[in-house]
Amino acid sequence: MWVNCILKSGLLLVTLSLAIARHKQSSVAKSCYPRGTLSQAVDILYVKAAWLKATIPEDRIKNIRLLKKKTKKLFMKNCRFQEQLLSFFMEDVFGQLQLQVCKEIHFVEEFHSLKQKLRRCISCASSAREMKSITKMKRTFYGIGNRGVYKAINELDILLSWIKQFLENIK
């Protein structure tokens, strides 16, 4: 069982590395997916996020939130912030998660796929500069140690609801 977990963690690390590498490559021909397709992808991720949450320890830190109301406002209005927040989940949260859980590979792949689809629909000048809200969120995430992963995973439904709401508002 332990060997199987290590192998799956290694597979997740390879998958995550490939996803990040693909993310950094520029796409030549971008075309937006139909809103229904994106919305359906979010619905599928809701179900898989619930399953993923059931596989990790419960979030017992009730006085700290990573995804706040102010964060939602930035997410809805700022495409660079959206990109950074989704990258935070891909790289920081799921990157740490692979060390702790063995069965999340498909969720990470589908989350990355949604991120790429959203990227095709929303043109945004990329920026290496990190926004203060993301920096603060990362500080909180890493400040609570291993529990930061559990906190972020338990807030996935919040992020997915923001994505769903954002999709409903785009023209």
C-alpha positions as CSV (number, residue, x, y, z in Angstrom):
1,M,0.0,0.0,0.0
2,W,2.8,2.4,0.9
3,V,4.7,1.7,-2.3
4,N,1.5,2.3,-4.3
5,C,1.0,5.6,-2.6
6,I,4.6,6.6,-3.3
7,L,4.2,5.6,-7.0
8,K,0.9,7.6,-7.3
9,S,2.6,10.6,-5.6
10,G,5.4,10.4,-8.1
11,L,2.9,10.2,-10.9
12,L,1.1,13.3,-9.5
13,L,4.5,15.1,-9.3
14,V,5.2,14.3,-13.0
15,T,1.6,15.4,-13.9
16,L,1.9,18.6,-12.0
17,S,5.3,19.3,-13.5
18,L,3.9,18.8,-17.0
19,A,0.9,20.9,-16.3
20,I,3.1,23.7,-15.0
21,A,5.4,23.4,-18.1
22,R,2.4,23.5,-20.4
23,H,1.1,26.5,-18.5
24,K,4.3,28.4,-19.2
25,Q,4.3,27.6,-22.9
26,S,2.6,30.2,-25.1
27,S,-0.4,29.0,-27.1
28,V,-0.5,30.1,-30.7
29,A,-4.2,29.6,-31.6
30,K,-6.5,30.4,-28.7
31,S,-10.2,29.8,-29.0
32,C,-12.7,30.1,-26.3
33,Y,-14.8,27.2,-25.2
34,P,-18.6,27.5,-25.0
35,R,-19.8,28.8,-21.6
36,G,-21.8,25.6,-21.1
37,T,-18.8,23.5,-21.5
38,L,-16.9,25.5,-18.9
39,S,-19.8,25.5,-16.5
40,Q,-20.2,21.8,-16.9
41,A,-16.4,21.4,-16.1
42,V,-16.9,23.4,-12.9
43,D,-19.9,21.2,-11.9
44,I,-17.8,18.1,-12.3
45,L,-15.0,19.6,-10.2
46,Y,-17.6,20.4,-7.5
47,V,-18.3,16.7,-7.2
48,K,-14.7,15.7,-7.3
49,A,-13.7,18.5,-4.8
50,A,-16.3,17.0,-2.3
51,W,-14.7,13.6,-2.8
52,L,-11.2,15.1,-2.3
53,K,-12.3,16.9,0.9
54,A,-13.6,13.6,2.3
55,T,-10.1,12.1,1.9
56,I,-8.3,14.7,4.0
57,P,-8.5,15.7,7.6
58,E,-11.3,18.2,8.5
59,D,-10.3,21.8,8.5
60,R,-10.4,22.8,12.2
61,I,-9.1,26.3,11.8
62,K,-12.3,28.3,11.8
63,N,-10.9,31.8,12.5
64,I,-8.7,31.9,9.3
65,R,-9.9,32.1,5.7
66,L,-7.8,32.1,2.6
67,L,-10.6,33.1,0.2
68,K,-12.2,36.3,1.6
69,K,-14.9,38.6,0.2
70,K,-12.2,41.1,-0.9
71,T,-10.5,38.2,-2.7
72,K,-13.7,37.5,-4.5
73,K,-14.0,41.1,-5.7
74,L,-10.5,40.9,-7.1
75,F,-11.2,37.5,-8.8
76,M,-14.3,38.8,-10.5
77,K,-12.7,42.0,-11.9
78,N,-9.0,41.2,-12.4
79,C,-7.8,38.6,-14.9
80,R,-4.2,38.7,-13.6
81,F,-5.5,38.0,-10.1
82,Q,-7.6,35.1,-11.5
83,E,-4.5,33.6,-13.1
84,Q,-2.4,34.1,-9.9
85,L,-5.1,32.5,-7.7
86,L,-5.6,29.5,-9.9
87,S,-1.8,29.1,-10.2
88,F,-1.6,29.3,-6.4
89,F,-4.0,26.3,-6.2
90,M,-2.1,24.4,-8.9
91,E,1.4,25.0,-7.7
92,D,1.2,25.7,-4.0
93,V,-1.8,23.7,-2.8
94,F,-1.8,20.8,-5.1
95,G,2.0,20.7,-5.1
96,Q,1.9,20.2,-1.3
97,L,-1.1,17.9,-1.5
98,Q,0.8,15.3,-3.5
99,L,2.9,14.6,-0.5
100,Q,-0.1,13.8,1.7
101,V,-2.9,12.2,-0.5
102,C,-2.5,9.5,-3.1
103,K,-5.8,9.7,-5.1
104,E,-6.1,13.2,-6.3
105,I,-4.3,13.0,-9.6
106,H,-7.5,13.2,-11.7
107,F,-8.8,16.2,-9.8
108,V,-5.5,18.1,-10.4
109,E,-5.6,17.2,-14.1
110,E,-9.2,18.4,-14.4
111,F,-8.5,21.6,-12.4
112,H,-5.6,22.3,-14.7
113,S,-7.7,21.7,-17.7
114,L,-10.4,24.1,-16.4
115,K,-7.6,26.7,-15.8
116,Q,-6.4,26.3,-19.3
117,K,-9.9,26.6,-20.8
118,L,-10.5,29.8,-18.8
119,R,-7.2,31.2,-19.9
120,R,-8.3,30.7,-23.6
121,C,-11.5,32.7,-23.0
122,I,-10.0,35.6,-21.0
123,S,-7.2,37.5,-22.6
124,C,-5.0,39.1,-20.0
125,A,-1.5,40.5,-20.1
126,S,0.6,38.3,-17.9
127,S,2.6,39.8,-15.1
128,A,5.4,38.4,-13.0
129,R,4.5,40.8,-10.3
130,E,2.5,39.2,-7.6
131,M,-0.5,41.0,-6.1
132,K,-0.6,41.8,-2.4
133,S,-3.7,39.7,-1.8
134,I,-2.0,36.6,-3.3
135,T,1.2,37.3,-1.3
136,K,-0.9,37.6,1.9
137,M,-2.8,34.5,1.1
138,K,0.4,32.5,0.5
139,R,1.8,33.9,3.8
140,T,-1.3,32.6,5.6
141,F,-1.2,29.3,3.8
142,Y,2.4,28.6,4.6
143,G,2.1,30.1,8.1
144,I,-0.4,27.4,9.2
145,G,1.9,24.6,8.0
146,N,0.4,21.3,6.7
147,R,-3.0,22.5,7.8
148,G,-2.8,25.1,5.0
149,V,-3.4,22.4,2.4
150,Y,-6.5,21.2,4.3
151,K,-7.7,24.8,4.6
152,A,-7.3,25.4,0.9
153,I,-8.9,22.1,-0.1
154,N,-11.9,22.8,2.2
155,E,-12.3,26.2,0.5
156,L,-12.3,24.8,-3.1
157,D,-16.0,24.9,-3.2
158,I,-15.8,28.7,-2.6
159,L,-13.3,29.1,-5.5
160,L,-15.5,26.9,-7.8
161,S,-18.6,29.0,-7.0
162,W,-16.6,32.1,-7.9
163,I,-15.6,30.6,-11.2
164,K,-19.2,29.6,-11.9
165,Q,-20.4,33.1,-11.1
166,F,-17.7,34.6,-13.2
167,L,-18.7,32.4,-16.1
168,E,-22.3,33.5,-15.8
169,N,-21.2,37.2,-16.0
170,I,-19.0,37.0,-19.1
171,K,-20.6,38.0,-22.3
